[in-house]
């Protein structure tokens, strides 16, 4: 199955990727998909392998933190968007 990954802003610049399509087996999770992104480790994860609180990962427009986190399953044609958390007021 194919899963599209999009990175935005400085993450796209630092990883030298803004859009890639990865092939994955059925039952693959968001965490496994992110592990396929070159250089993702230092950009996306904390030292203990958890998703950095400074990073937002959306699966088809929904935050994975509100789903099953990195264990959220992905399906064929899904889109994963990765961007830095931001705030304002």
mmCIF file of the C-alpha atoms, coordinates in Angstrom:
data_MODEL
# 
_entry.id   MODEL 
# 
loop_
_atom_site.group_PDB 
_atom_site.id 
_atom_site.type_symbol 
_atom_site.label_atom_id 
_atom_site.label_alt_id 
_atom_site.label_comp_id 
_atom_site.label_asym_id 
_atom_site.label_entity_id 
_atom_site.label_seq_id 
_atom_site.pdbx_PDB_ins_code 
_atom_site.Cartn_x 
_atom_site.Cartn_y 
_atom_site.Cartn_z 
_atom_site.occupancy 
_atom_site.B_iso_or_equiv 
_atom_site.pdbx_formal_charge 
_atom_site.auth_seq_id 
_atom_site.auth_comp_id 
_atom_site.auth_asym_id 
_atom_site.auth_atom_id 
_atom_site.pdbx_PDB_model_num 
ATOM 1  C CA . UNK A 1 1  ? 0.000  0.000  0.000  1.00 0.00 ? 1  UNK A CA 1 
ATOM 2  C CA . UNK A 1 2  ? 1.091  3.589  -0.552 1.00 0.00 ? 2  UNK A CA 1 
ATOM 3  C CA . UNK A 1 3  ? 1.170  6.315  2.093  1.00 0.00 ? 3  UNK A CA 1 
ATOM 4  C CA . UNK A 1 4  ? 2.005  9.952  1.316  1.00 0.00 ? 4  UNK A CA 1 
ATOM 5  C CA . UNK A 1 5  ? 4.119  11.897 3.821  1.00 0.00 ? 5  UNK A CA 1 
ATOM 6  C CA . UNK A 1 6  ? 4.292  15.696 3.707  1.00 0.00 ? 6  UNK A CA 1 
ATOM 7  C CA . UNK A 1 7  ? 6.597  17.832 5.831  1.00 0.00 ? 7  UNK A CA 1 
ATOM 8  C CA . UNK A 1 8  ? 6.270  21.578 6.209  1.00 0.00 ? 8  UNK A CA 1 
ATOM 9  C CA . UNK A 1 9  ? 8.423  24.581 7.072  1.00 0.00 ? 9  UNK A CA 1 
ATOM 10 C CA . UNK A 1 10 ? 11.824 24.043 8.615  1.00 0.00 ? 10 UNK A CA 1 
ATOM 11 C CA . UNK A 1 11 ? 11.180 20.293 8.920  1.00 0.00 ? 11 UNK A CA 1 
ATOM 12 C CA . UNK A 1 12 ? 10.989 20.046 5.135  1.00 0.00 ? 12 UNK A CA 1 
ATOM 13 C CA . UNK A 1 13 ? 14.169 22.099 4.823  1.00 0.00 ? 13 UNK A CA 1 
ATOM 14 C CA . UNK A 1 14 ? 16.105 20.142 7.469  1.00 0.00 ? 14 UNK A CA 1 
ATOM 15 C CA . UNK A 1 15 ? 15.085 16.756 6.060  1.00 0.00 ? 15 UNK A CA 1 
ATOM 16 C CA . UNK A 1 16 ? 15.432 17.900 2.421  1.00 0.00 ? 16 UNK A CA 1 
ATOM 17 C CA . UNK A 1 17 ? 11.988 16.364 1.857  1.00 0.00 ? 17 UNK A CA 1 
ATOM 18 C CA . UNK A 1 18 ? 8.642  18.013 1.487  1.00 0.00 ? 18 UNK A CA 1 
ATOM 19 C CA . UNK A 1 19 ? 6.662  15.140 -0.021 1.00 0.00 ? 19 UNK A CA 1 
ATOM 20 C CA . UNK A 1 20 ? 7.405  11.446 -0.340 1.00 0.00 ? 20 UNK A CA 1 
ATOM 21 C CA . UNK A 1 21 ? 5.339  8.357  -0.962 1.00 0.00 ? 21 UNK A CA 1 
ATOM 22 C CA . UNK A 1 22 ? 6.357  5.228  0.909  1.00 0.00 ? 22 UNK A CA 1 
ATOM 23 C CA . UNK A 1 23 ? 5.272  1.669  0.360  1.00 0.00 ? 23 UNK A CA 1 
ATOM 24 C CA . UNK A 1 24 ? 4.183  -0.193 3.474  1.00 0.00 ? 24 UNK A CA 1 
ATOM 25 C CA . UNK A 1 25 ? 2.631  -3.492 4.449  1.00 0.00 ? 25 UNK A CA 1 
ATOM 26 C CA . UNK A 1 26 ? -0.952 -3.768 5.630  1.00 0.00 ? 26 UNK A CA 1 
ATOM 27 C CA . UNK A 1 27 ? -1.147 -3.149 9.370  1.00 0.00 ? 27 UNK A CA 1 
ATOM 28 C CA . UNK A 1 28 ? 1.691  -0.644 9.384  1.00 0.00 ? 28 UNK A CA 1 
ATOM 29 C CA . UNK A 1 29 ? 1.525  2.125  11.976 1.00 0.00 ? 29 UNK A CA 1 
ATOM 30 C CA . UNK A 1 30 ? 2.282  5.831  11.896 1.00 0.00 ? 30 UNK A CA 1 
ATOM 31 C CA . UNK A 1 31 ? 5.427  5.140  13.929 1.00 0.00 ? 31 UNK A CA 1 
ATOM 32 C CA . UNK A 1 32 ? 6.746  2.662  11.372 1.00 0.00 ? 32 UNK A CA 1 
ATOM 33 C CA . UNK A 1 33 ? 5.950  5.055  8.534  1.00 0.00 ? 33 UNK A CA 1 
ATOM 34 C CA . UNK A 1 34 ? 7.814  7.905  10.265 1.00 0.00 ? 34 UNK A CA 1 
ATOM 35 C CA . UNK A 1 35 ? 10.797 5.636  10.857 1.00 0.00 ? 35 UNK A CA 1 
ATOM 36 C CA . UNK A 1 36 ? 11.146 5.348  7.060  1.00 0.00 ? 36 UNK A CA 1 
ATOM 37 C CA . UNK A 1 37 ? 11.724 9.090  6.689  1.00 0.00 ? 37 UNK A CA 1 
ATOM 38 C CA . UNK A 1 38 ? 15.426 9.819  6.280  1.00 0.00 ? 38 UNK A CA 1 
ATOM 39 C CA . UNK A 1 39 ? 16.712 11.804 9.244  1.00 0.00 ? 39 UNK A CA 1 
ATOM 40 C CA . UNK A 1 40 ? 13.376 11.666 11.055 1.00 0.00 ? 40 UNK A CA 1 
ATOM 41 C CA . UNK A 1 41 ? 14.819 10.402 14.319 1.00 0.00 ? 41 UNK A CA 1 
ATOM 42 C CA . UNK A 1 42 ? 16.488 13.593 15.458 1.00 0.00 ? 42 UNK A CA 1 
ATOM 43 C CA . UNK A 1 43 ? 13.760 15.838 14.043 1.00 0.00 ? 43 UNK A CA 1 
ATOM 44 C CA . UNK A 1 44 ? 10.621 14.095 15.249 1.00 0.00 ? 44 UNK A CA 1 
ATOM 45 C CA . UNK A 1 45 ? 11.378 12.007 18.320 1.00 0.00 ? 45 UNK A CA 1 
ATOM 46 C CA . UNK A 1 46 ? 12.616 12.511 21.865 1.00 0.00 ? 46 UNK A CA 1 
ATOM 47 C CA . UNK A 1 47 ? 15.587 10.577 23.206 1.00 0.00 ? 47 UNK A CA 1 
ATOM 48 C CA . UNK A 1 48 ? 13.280 7.822  24.464 1.00 0.00 ? 48 UNK A CA 1 
ATOM 49 C CA . UNK A 1 49 ? 11.573 7.331  21.092 1.00 0.00 ? 49 UNK A CA 1 
ATOM 50 C CA . UNK A 1 50 ? 8.378  9.233  21.830 1.00 0.00 ? 50 UNK A CA 1 
ATOM 51 C CA . UNK A 1 51 ? 6.972  11.826 19.455 1.00 0.00 ? 51 UNK A CA 1 
ATOM 52 C CA . UNK A 1 52 ? 8.421  15.219 20.349 1.00 0.00 ? 52 UNK A CA 1 
ATOM 53 C CA . UNK A 1 53 ? 5.885  17.574 21.950 1.00 0.00 ? 53 UNK A CA 1 
ATOM 54 C CA . UNK A 1 54 ? 7.075  20.209 19.464 1.00 0.00 ? 54 UNK A CA 1 
ATOM 55 C CA . UNK A 1 55 ? 5.850  18.130 16.519 1.00 0.00 ? 55 UNK A CA 1 
ATOM 56 C CA . UNK A 1 56 ? 2.317  17.639 15.206 1.00 0.00 ? 56 UNK A CA 1 
ATOM 57 C CA . UNK A 1 57 ? 1.563  14.579 13.113 1.00 0.00 ? 57 UNK A CA 1 
ATOM 58 C CA . UNK A 1 58 ? -1.764 14.454 11.315 1.00 0.00 ? 58 UNK A CA 1 
ATOM 59 C CA . UNK A 1 59 ? -3.233 11.376 9.683  1.00 0.00 ? 59 UNK A CA 1 
ATOM 60 C CA . UNK A 1 60 ? -5.781 12.422 7.085  1.00 0.00 ? 60 UNK A CA 1 
ATOM 61 C CA . UNK A 1 61 ? -6.216 15.729 8.925  1.00 0.00 ? 61 UNK A CA 1 
ATOM 62 C CA . UNK A 1 62 ? -6.574 14.283 12.446 1.00 0.00 ? 62 UNK A CA 1 
ATOM 63 C CA . UNK A 1 63 ? -3.894 14.519 15.121 1.00 0.00 ? 63 UNK A CA 1 
ATOM 64 C CA . UNK A 1 64 ? -2.456 11.098 15.926 1.00 0.00 ? 64 UNK A CA 1 
ATOM 65 C CA . UNK A 1 65 ? -2.216 12.192 19.581 1.00 0.00 ? 65 UNK A CA 1 
ATOM 66 C CA . UNK A 1 66 ? -6.025 12.002 19.710 1.00 0.00 ? 66 UNK A CA 1 
ATOM 67 C CA . UNK A 1 67 ? -6.024 8.615  17.999 1.00 0.00 ? 67 UNK A CA 1 
ATOM 68 C CA . UNK A 1 68 ? -3.581 5.873  19.015 1.00 0.00 ? 68 UNK A CA 1 
ATOM 69 C CA . UNK A 1 69 ? -0.410 7.946  18.843 1.00 0.00 ? 69 UNK A CA 1 
ATOM 70 C CA . UNK A 1 70 ? 2.464  6.317  16.977 1.00 0.00 ? 70 UNK A CA 1 
ATOM 71 C CA . UNK A 1 71 ? 0.544  3.010  17.113 1.00 0.00 ? 71 UNK A CA 1 
ATOM 72 C CA . UNK A 1 72 ? -2.229 4.429  14.905 1.00 0.00 ? 72 UNK A CA 1 
ATOM 73 C CA . UNK A 1 73 ? -2.687 2.118  11.907 1.00 0.00 ? 73 UNK A CA 1 
ATOM 74 C CA . UNK A 1 74 ? -2.448 3.554  8.386  1.00 0.00 ? 74 UNK A CA 1 
ATOM 75 C CA . UNK A 1 75 ? -4.214 2.418  5.258  1.00 0.00 ? 75 UNK A CA 1 
ATOM 76 C CA . UNK A 1 76 ? -3.646 2.573  1.536  1.00 0.00 ? 76 UNK A CA 1 
ATOM 77 C CA . UNK A 1 77 ? -3.814 6.132  0.246  1.00 0.00 ? 77 UNK A CA 1 
ATOM 78 C CA . UNK A 1 78 ? -3.565 7.733  3.677  1.00 0.00 ? 78 UNK A CA 1 
ATOM 79 C CA . UNK A 1 79 ? -1.773 11.052 4.067  1.00 0.00 ? 79 UNK A CA 1 
ATOM 80 C CA . UNK A 1 80 ? 0.555  11.870 6.944  1.00 0.00 ? 80 UNK A CA 1 
ATOM 81 C CA . UNK A 1 81 ? 1.332  15.557 7.525  1.00 0.00 ? 81 UNK A CA 1 
ATOM 82 C CA . UNK A 1 82 ? 4.206  16.569 9.798  1.00 0.00 ? 82 UNK A CA 1 
ATOM 83 C CA . UNK A 1 83 ? 4.654  20.106 11.082 1.00 0.00 ? 83 UNK A CA 1 
ATOM 84 C CA . UNK A 1 84 ? 5.977  21.971 14.089 1.00 0.00 ? 84 UNK A CA 1 
ATOM 85 C CA . UNK A 1 85 ? 3.542  22.896 16.812 1.00 0.00 ? 85 UNK A CA 1 
ATOM 86 C CA . UNK A 1 86 ? 2.782  26.593 16.851 1.00 0.00 ? 86 UNK A CA 1 
ATOM 87 C CA . UNK A 1 87 ? 0.741  28.975 18.895 1.00 0.00 ? 87 UNK A CA 1 
ATOM 88 C CA . UNK A 1 88 ? -0.292 32.552 18.935 1.00 0.00 ? 88 UNK A CA 1 
ATOM 89 C CA . UNK A 1 89 ? -2.841 34.851 20.166 1.00 0.00 ? 89 UNK A CA 1 
# 
